[in-house]
Amino acid sequence: MKISIGNDHAGPEYKKAIIEHLENQGHTVINHGTDTFESVDYPDFGHAVASDVENQKADFGIVICGSGNGIAITANKHQGVRAALCWINEIAALARQHNDANIISIPARYTNIKQAVEMVETFLTTDFEGGRHATRVDKIACR
């Protein structure tokens, strides 16, 4: 699987751990994030990841910022992107099962690295349930 990841200055350690986990599983990772704690603008990285998902250069995306909100809002500006802010494993599973989310947004200041890696694993291995949820997901896109 090909996965795009991006983060701001709140998430370099998270990104490093997640990339290591994904590569150990044989996934290809496109890295758009910063590796430093110097202040950067999260939209730059959110747009890069969302563009990869939107243009089918990546199967899924992972975005990380302090609260997870700003970078999720940024990613959701792209057509066909459904970025879900997740802070516990159950939310990551529901985002896939009910919303067919294709980008997980992680709040680095409100989760720990172990939780983040577990959420990513859950997100990537949980299938969309379809059915009544498909009807709802179809209504999300502006046409």
TAWOQUI-V679016 format. One record per run of one state. SS is the DSSP state (a for helix, b for strand, c for the rest). FROM is the first residue (numbers start at 1). TO is the last residue. Records with the same first field share a line. If there is no record, write none. Layout:
BEGIN
SS: FROM-TO, FROM-TO
END
This chain:
BEGIN
c: 1-1, 8-11, 25-27, 32-41, 55-59, 66-68, 76-82, 87-88, 100-102, 108-112, 126-131, 139-143
b: 2-7, 28-31, 60-65, 83-86, 103-107
a: 12-24, 42-54, 69-75, 89-99, 113-125, 132-138
END
